[in-house]
Amino acid sequence: MNALKKERVEFRATHEAKLSIEEAALLSGKTVSSFVHDLVTEKAREIINERKRLLVCESQWGSLMKALDNPPKPTALMDEIIKLSMEEENWTVTMSSTM
């Protein structure tokens, strides 16, 4: 069920922009309001989600830098992968069930 749309948003546009929006809405099979609403809402969510991911990264920056500055010692499997990558261009590593 769609939520009742009560809020109104208005903006000014050039005549050419208005014609383009109307044409795109028509080609999309939507009203101008629905077309603009859908595109703007999608873009707003995109920007908000991107910023939230960025904030999470910023809040964990210190931990990330510490981990990069002090990496753990390579495991036996990591050593094997490094050795193989130095020796051959194409290689396969299989993990045993004992690991």
DSSP file (Angstrom, degrees, kcal/mol; ACC not computed):
  #  RESIDUE AA STRUCTURE BP1 BP2  ACC     N-H-->O    O-->H-N    N-H-->O    O-->H-N    TCO  KAPPA ALPHA  PHI   PSI    X-CA   Y-CA   Z-CA
    1    1 A M              0   0    0      0, 0.0     2,-0.2     0, 0.0     0, 0.0   0.000 360.0 360.0 360.0 131.4    0.0    0.0    0.0
    2    2 A N        -     0   0    0      1,-0.1     2,-0.1     3,-0.0     3,-0.0  -0.550 360.0-114.9 -78.5 139.8    1.4    3.4   -1.0
    3    3 A A        -     0   0    0     -2,-0.2     2,-0.3     1,-0.1    -1,-0.1  -0.459  39.1 -98.2 -70.0 145.7    1.7    6.0    1.7
    4    4 A L        -     0   0    0     -2,-0.1     2,-0.8     1,-0.1    -1,-0.1  -0.501  35.0-134.8 -67.3 125.7   -0.5    9.1    1.2
    5    5 A K        +     0   0    0     -2,-0.3    -1,-0.1     1,-0.2    -3,-0.0  -0.752  42.3 152.4 -88.2 112.9    1.5   11.8   -0.3
    6    6 A K        +     0   0    0     -2,-0.8    -1,-0.2     2,-0.0     2,-0.1   0.643  43.1  87.8-112.2 -22.7    0.8   15.0    1.5
    7    7 A E        -     0   0    0      1,-0.0     2,-0.4     2,-0.0    -2,-0.0  -0.471  61.8-147.3 -84.8 152.7    3.9   17.1    1.1
    8    8 A R        -     0   0    0     -2,-0.1     2,-0.4     2,-0.0    -2,-0.0  -0.959  10.7-171.4-122.1 136.5    4.6   19.4   -1.8
    9    9 A V        -     0   0    0     -2,-0.4     2,-0.3     2,-0.0    -2,-0.0  -0.995   8.6-177.6-126.1 130.9    7.9   20.1   -3.5
   10   10 A E        +     0   0    0     -2,-0.4     2,-0.3     2,-0.0    -2,-0.0  -0.937   4.5 171.6-126.9 150.9    8.3   22.8   -6.1
   11   11 A F        -     0   0    0     -2,-0.3     2,-0.3     2,-0.0    -2,-0.0  -0.985  29.0-117.0-151.9 159.7   11.3   24.0   -8.1
   12   12 A R        +     0   0    0     -2,-0.3     2,-0.3     6,-0.0    -2,-0.0  -0.748  32.8 175.7 -98.7 147.0   12.0   26.3  -11.0
   13   13 A A        -     0   0    0     -2,-0.3     2,-0.0     3,-0.0    -2,-0.0  -0.970  33.9 -99.1-144.6 157.9   13.4   25.0  -14.3
   14   14 A T     >  -     0   0    0     -2,-0.3     4,-2.5     1,-0.1     5,-0.2  -0.323  40.4-108.7 -70.0 163.0   14.2   26.5  -17.7
   15   15 A H  H  > S+     0   0    0      1,-0.2     4,-2.3     2,-0.2     5,-0.2   0.908 121.3  50.9 -59.6 -42.2   11.7   26.0  -20.5
   16   16 A E  H  > S+     0   0    0      2,-0.2     4,-2.3     1,-0.2    -1,-0.2   0.900 109.5  49.5 -64.0 -41.4   14.1   23.5  -22.2
   17   17 A A  H  > S+     0   0    0      2,-0.2     4,-2.6     1,-0.2    -1,-0.2   0.913 110.3  51.0 -63.7 -42.2   14.5   21.5  -18.9
   18   18 A K  H  X S+     0   0    0     -4,-2.5     4,-2.6     1,-0.2    -2,-0.2   0.917 110.2  49.1 -61.7 -43.7   10.7   21.4  -18.4
   19   19 A L  H  X S+     0   0    0     -4,-2.3     4,-2.5     2,-0.2    -1,-0.2   0.906 111.7  49.1 -63.0 -41.2   10.2   20.1  -22.0
   20   20 A S  H  X S+     0   0    0     -4,-2.3     4,-2.7     2,-0.2    -2,-0.2   0.915 111.9  48.4 -63.8 -43.3   12.9   17.4  -21.5
   21   21 A I  H  X S+     0   0    0     -4,-2.6     4,-2.6     2,-0.2    -2,-0.2   0.924 112.4  48.7 -63.1 -44.9   11.4   16.3  -18.2
   22   22 A E  H  X S+     0   0    0     -4,-2.6     4,-2.4     2,-0.2    -2,-0.2   0.910 113.1  47.4 -62.6 -42.2    7.9   16.1  -19.7
   23   23 A E  H  X S+     0   0    0     -4,-2.5     4,-2.7     2,-0.2    -2,-0.2   0.926 112.9  47.9 -65.5 -44.6    9.2   14.1  -22.7
   24   24 A A  H  X S+     0   0    0     -4,-2.7     4,-1.6     2,-0.2    -2,-0.2   0.898 112.0  50.2 -63.7 -40.2   11.1   11.7  -20.5
   25   25 A A  H  X>S+     0   0    0     -4,-2.6     5,-2.7    -5,-0.2     4,-0.6   0.932 111.5  48.5 -62.2 -45.7    8.1   11.2  -18.2
   26   26 A L  H ><5S+     0   0    0     -4,-2.4     3,-1.1     1,-0.2    -2,-0.2   0.923 111.5  49.1 -60.4 -46.1    5.9   10.6  -21.2
   27   27 A L  H 3<5S+     0   0    0     -4,-2.7    -1,-0.2     1,-0.3    -2,-0.2   0.775 111.2  51.2 -65.2 -26.1    8.4    8.0  -22.6
   28   28 A S  H 3<5S-     0   0    0     -4,-1.6    -1,-0.3    -5,-0.2    -2,-0.2   0.537 113.3-119.6 -86.4  -7.9    8.5    6.4  -19.2
   29   29 A G  T <<5S+     0   0    0     -3,-1.1     2,-0.3    -4,-0.6    -3,-0.2   0.803  75.0 116.2  73.8  28.6    4.8    6.1  -19.0
   30   30 A K  S   <S-     0   0    0     -5,-2.7    -1,-0.3    -6,-0.2    -2,-0.2  -0.836  70.4-104.7-124.6 161.6    4.6    8.2  -15.9
   31   31 A T     >  -     0   0    0     -2,-0.3     4,-2.8     1,-0.1     5,-0.2  -0.426  39.1-110.0 -73.6 162.5    3.2   11.6  -14.9
   32   32 A V  H  > S+     0   0    0      2,-0.2     4,-2.9     1,-0.2     5,-0.3   0.930 120.5  50.4 -59.9 -44.4    5.7   14.4  -14.6
   33   33 A S  H  > S+     0   0    0      1,-0.2     4,-2.8     2,-0.2    -1,-0.2   0.934 113.2  44.5 -59.5 -47.1    5.2   14.4  -10.8
   34   34 A S  H  > S+     0   0    0      2,-0.2     4,-2.7     1,-0.2     5,-0.2   0.906 114.1  50.4 -64.9 -41.9    5.7   10.6  -10.6
   35   35 A F  H  X S+     0   0    0     -4,-2.8     4,-2.2     2,-0.2     5,-0.2   0.949 115.7  40.6 -60.5 -51.9    8.7   10.7  -12.8
   36   36 A V  H  X S+     0   0    0     -4,-2.9     4,-2.8    -5,-0.2     5,-0.3   0.922 115.1  52.6 -65.1 -44.3   10.5   13.5  -10.9
   37   37 A H  H  X S+     0   0    0     -4,-2.8     4,-2.6    -5,-0.3     5,-0.3   0.937 111.3  45.9 -56.6 -49.9    9.5   12.0   -7.5
   38   38 A D  H  X S+     0   0    0     -4,-2.7     4,-2.2    -5,-0.2    -1,-0.2   0.924 116.3  44.0 -62.6 -46.0   10.9    8.6   -8.4
   39   39 A L  H  X S+     0   0    0     -4,-2.2     4,-2.3    -5,-0.2    -2,-0.2   0.928 116.7  44.9 -66.2 -45.0   14.2    9.9   -9.8
   40   40 A V  H  X S+     0   0    0     -4,-2.8     4,-2.5    -5,-0.2    -2,-0.2   0.904 113.6  49.8 -68.3 -40.7   14.8   12.5   -7.0
   41   41 A T  H  X S+     0   0    0     -4,-2.6     4,-2.4    -5,-0.3    -1,-0.2   0.922 111.7  48.8 -63.5 -43.6   13.9   10.0   -4.3
   42   42 A E  H  X S+     0   0    0     -4,-2.2     4,-2.1    -5,-0.3    -2,-0.2   0.925 113.3  46.6 -61.3 -45.0   16.2    7.4   -5.7
   43   43 A K  H  X S+     0   0    0     -4,-2.3     4,-2.4     2,-0.2    -2,-0.2   0.886 110.7  53.0 -65.7 -39.0   19.1    9.9   -6.0
   44   44 A A  H  X S+     0   0    0     -4,-2.5     4,-2.6     2,-0.2    -1,-0.2   0.930 110.1  47.2 -62.0 -45.4   18.5   11.2   -2.5
   45   45 A R  H  X S+     0   0    0     -4,-2.4     4,-2.9     1,-0.2     5,-0.2   0.899 110.6  53.4 -62.7 -40.1   18.6    7.6   -1.1
   46   46 A E  H  X S+     0   0    0     -4,-2.1     4,-2.4     2,-0.2    -2,-0.2   0.934 111.6  44.6 -58.4 -48.6   21.8    7.0   -3.1
   47   47 A I  H  X S+     0   0    0     -4,-2.4     4,-2.3     2,-0.2    -2,-0.2   0.913 114.5  48.8 -64.6 -44.3   23.5   10.1   -1.6
   48   48 A I  H  X S+     0   0    0     -4,-2.6     4,-2.4     2,-0.2    -2,-0.2   0.936 113.3  46.6 -62.4 -47.3   22.4    9.4    1.9
   49   49 A N  H  X S+     0   0    0     -4,-2.9     4,-2.2     1,-0.2    -2,-0.2   0.894 112.0  50.8 -63.7 -40.1   23.6    5.8    1.7
   50   50 A E  H  X S+     0   0    0     -4,-2.4     4,-2.0    -5,-0.2    -1,-0.2   0.921 111.7  47.6 -62.9 -43.2   26.9    6.8    0.3
   51   51 A R  H  X S+     0   0    0     -4,-2.3     4,-2.4     1,-0.2    -2,-0.2   0.883 109.5  53.1 -66.3 -38.6   27.4    9.4    3.0
   52   52 A K  H  X S+     0   0    0     -4,-2.4     4,-2.1     2,-0.2    -1,-0.2   0.905 109.5  48.6 -64.3 -40.2   26.5    6.8    5.7
   53   53 A R  H  X S+     0   0    0     -4,-2.2     4,-2.2     1,-0.2    -1,-0.2   0.897 110.9  51.4 -64.3 -38.7   29.1    4.4    4.3
   54   54 A L  H  X S+     0   0    0     -4,-2.0     4,-2.5     2,-0.2    -2,-0.2   0.894 108.5  51.0 -64.5 -40.7   31.6    7.2    4.3
   55   55 A L  H  X S+     0   0    0     -4,-2.4     4,-2.5     2,-0.2    -1,-0.2   0.893 108.7  51.1 -65.3 -39.7   30.8    8.0    7.9
   56   56 A V  H  X S+     0   0    0     -4,-2.1     4,-1.3     2,-0.2    -1,-0.2   0.931 111.0  48.9 -62.2 -44.3   31.3    4.4    9.0
   57   57 A C  H  < S+     0   0    0     -4,-2.2     3,-0.3     1,-0.2     4,-0.3   0.915 111.8  48.8 -61.6 -42.6   34.6    4.4    7.2
   58   58 A E  H >< S+     0   0    0     -4,-2.5     3,-1.0     1,-0.2     4,-0.4   0.889 109.1  52.6 -65.0 -38.5   35.7    7.6    8.9
   59   59 A S  H 3< S+     0   0    0     -4,-2.5    -1,-0.2     1,-0.2    -2,-0.2   0.757 116.0  40.4 -70.6 -22.3   34.7    6.3   12.3
   60   60 A Q  T 3X S+     0   0    0     -4,-1.3     4,-2.2    -3,-0.3    -1,-0.2   0.280  84.0 106.5-105.3   9.4   36.8    3.2   11.8
   61   61 A W  H <> S+     0   0    0     -3,-1.0     4,-2.8    -4,-0.3     5,-0.2   0.895  76.7  52.3 -57.4 -45.3   39.7    4.9   10.2
   62   62 A G  H  > S+     0   0    0     -4,-0.4     4,-2.3     1,-0.2    -1,-0.2   0.914 110.7  47.1 -59.8 -45.1   42.0    4.7   13.2
   63   63 A S  H  > S+     0   0    0      2,-0.2     4,-2.3     1,-0.2    -1,-0.2   0.900 112.6  50.1 -64.1 -40.7   41.4    0.9   13.5
   64   64 A L  H  X S+     0   0    0     -4,-2.2     4,-2.4     2,-0.2    -2,-0.2   0.934 111.3  47.7 -63.1 -46.8   42.0    0.4    9.8
   65   65 A M  H  X S+     0   0    0     -4,-2.8     4,-2.4     1,-0.2    -2,-0.2   0.894 111.6  51.1 -63.3 -39.5   45.3    2.4    9.9
   66   66 A K  H  X S+     0   0    0     -4,-2.3     4,-1.7    -5,-0.2    -1,-0.2   0.914 110.7  48.5 -63.2 -43.2   46.5    0.5   12.9
   67   67 A A  H  < S+     0   0    0     -4,-2.3    -2,-0.2     1,-0.2    -1,-0.2   0.884 113.1  47.6 -64.9 -38.4   45.7   -2.9   11.3
   68   68 A L  H  < S+     0   0    0     -4,-2.4    -2,-0.2     1,-0.2    -1,-0.2   0.869 113.0  48.0 -70.4 -36.0   47.5   -1.8    8.1
   69   69 A D  H  < S+     0   0    0     -4,-2.4    -1,-0.2     1,-0.3    -2,-0.2   0.765 122.7  34.3 -74.4 -25.4   50.6   -0.5   10.0
   70   70 A N  S  < S-     0   0    0     -4,-1.7    -1,-0.3    -5,-0.2    -2,-0.1  -0.584  81.2-177.1-129.2  68.9   50.8   -3.7   12.1
   71   71 A P        -     0   0    0      0, 0.0    -3,-0.1     0, 0.0    -4,-0.0  -0.319  31.2-106.4 -68.6 151.3   49.7   -6.6    9.9
   72   72 A P        -     0   0    0      0, 0.0     3,-0.1     0, 0.0    -5,-0.0  -0.317  44.5 -87.4 -70.5 160.7   49.5  -10.1   11.4
   73   73 A K        -     0   0    0      1,-0.1     2,-0.0    -2,-0.0     0, 0.0  -0.416  54.6 -98.1 -64.9 143.3   52.2  -12.6   10.6
   74   74 A P        -     0   0    0      0, 0.0    -1,-0.1     0, 0.0     2,-0.1  -0.343  36.7-127.1 -63.2 143.1   51.3  -14.6    7.4
   75   75 A T     >  -     0   0    0      1,-0.1     4,-2.6    -3,-0.1     5,-0.2  -0.309  30.7 -98.5 -78.9 172.1   49.7  -18.0    8.0
   76   76 A A  H  > S+     0   0    0      1,-0.2     4,-2.2     2,-0.2     5,-0.1   0.896 127.0  50.9 -59.8 -40.2   51.1  -21.1    6.4
   77   77 A L  H  > S+     0   0    0      2,-0.2     4,-2.4     1,-0.2    -1,-0.2   0.904 109.3  50.0 -65.1 -40.9   48.5  -20.9    3.7
   78   78 A M  H  > S+     0   0    0      2,-0.2     4,-2.6     1,-0.2    -2,-0.2   0.916 110.0  50.7 -63.4 -42.2   49.4  -17.2    3.0
   79   79 A D  H  X S+     0   0    0     -4,-2.6     4,-2.6     1,-0.2    -2,-0.2   0.908 110.3  50.3 -60.3 -41.3   53.1  -18.2    2.8
   80   80 A E  H  X S+     0   0    0     -4,-2.2     4,-2.7     2,-0.2    -2,-0.2   0.917 110.9  48.4 -63.5 -43.8   52.2  -20.9    0.3
   81   81 A I  H  X S+     0   0    0     -4,-2.4     4,-2.5     2,-0.2    -2,-0.2   0.921 112.2  48.5 -63.1 -44.4   50.1  -18.5   -1.8
   82   82 A I  H  X S+     0   0    0     -4,-2.6     4,-1.5     2,-0.2    -2,-0.2   0.934 112.5  48.6 -61.8 -46.1   52.9  -15.9   -1.8
   83   83 A K  H  X S+     0   0    0     -4,-2.6     4,-1.4     1,-0.2     3,-0.2   0.927 113.4  47.0 -60.1 -46.1   55.5  -18.5   -2.8
   84   84 A L  H  X S+     0   0    0     -4,-2.7     4,-2.8     1,-0.2    -1,-0.2   0.886 109.0  53.9 -64.4 -39.0   53.3  -19.9   -5.6
   85   85 A S  H  < S+     0   0    0     -4,-2.5    -1,-0.2     1,-0.2    -2,-0.2   0.811 109.2  49.2 -68.0 -27.2   52.5  -16.4   -6.9
   86   86 A M  H  < S+     0   0    0     -4,-1.5    -1,-0.2    -3,-0.2    -2,-0.2   0.803 117.6  40.9 -77.6 -29.3   56.3  -15.7   -7.2
   87   87 A E  H  < S+     0   0    0     -4,-1.4     2,-0.3    -5,-0.2    -2,-0.2   0.861 119.1  28.4 -87.6 -39.1   57.0  -18.9   -9.0
   88   88 A E     <  -     0   0    0     -4,-2.8    -1,-0.1    -5,-0.1     3,-0.1  -0.877  54.4-144.9-130.5 155.2   54.1  -19.3  -11.5
   89   89 A E  S    S+     0   0    0     -2,-0.3     2,-0.5     1,-0.2    -1,-0.1   0.884  96.4  36.7 -81.5 -42.0   51.7  -17.1  -13.4
   90   90 A N  S    S+     0   0    0      2,-0.0     2,-0.3    -6,-0.0    -1,-0.2  -0.952  77.4 152.4-114.8 127.8   48.8  -19.5  -13.1
   91   91 A W        -     0   0    0     -2,-0.5     2,-0.4    -3,-0.1    -6,-0.0  -0.977  30.6-146.4-151.4 161.9   48.3  -21.5   -9.9
   92   92 A T        -     0   0    0     -2,-0.3     2,-0.5     2,-0.0    -2,-0.0  -0.997   8.4-161.6-132.8 136.3   45.7  -23.2   -7.7
   93   93 A V        -     0   0    0     -2,-0.4     2,-0.4     2,-0.0    -2,-0.0  -0.975   7.3-164.6-117.7 130.0   45.6  -23.5   -4.0
   94   94 A T        -     0   0    0     -2,-0.5     2,-0.4     0, 0.0    -2,-0.0  -0.906  13.5-136.6-113.0 144.2   43.5  -26.1   -2.3
   95   95 A M        -     0   0    0     -2,-0.4     2,-0.2     2,-0.0    -2,-0.0  -0.824  16.0-136.6 -99.1 135.0   42.6  -26.0    1.4
   96   96 A S    >   -     0   0    0     -2,-0.4     3,-1.3     1,-0.1    -1,-0.0  -0.493  21.9-116.4 -84.1 161.1   42.7  -29.3    3.4
   97   97 A S  T 3  S+     0   0    0      1,-0.2    -1,-0.1    -2,-0.2    -2,-0.0   0.573 108.3  72.1 -73.9  -7.6   40.0  -30.1    5.8
   98   98 A T  T 3         0   0    0      1,-0.2    -1,-0.2     0, 0.0    -3,-0.0   0.565 360.0 360.0 -83.5  -8.2   42.6  -30.0    8.7
   99   99 A M    <         0   0    0     -3,-1.3    -1,-0.2     0, 0.0    -2,-0.1   0.477 360.0 360.0 -83.1 360.0   42.9  -26.2    8.5
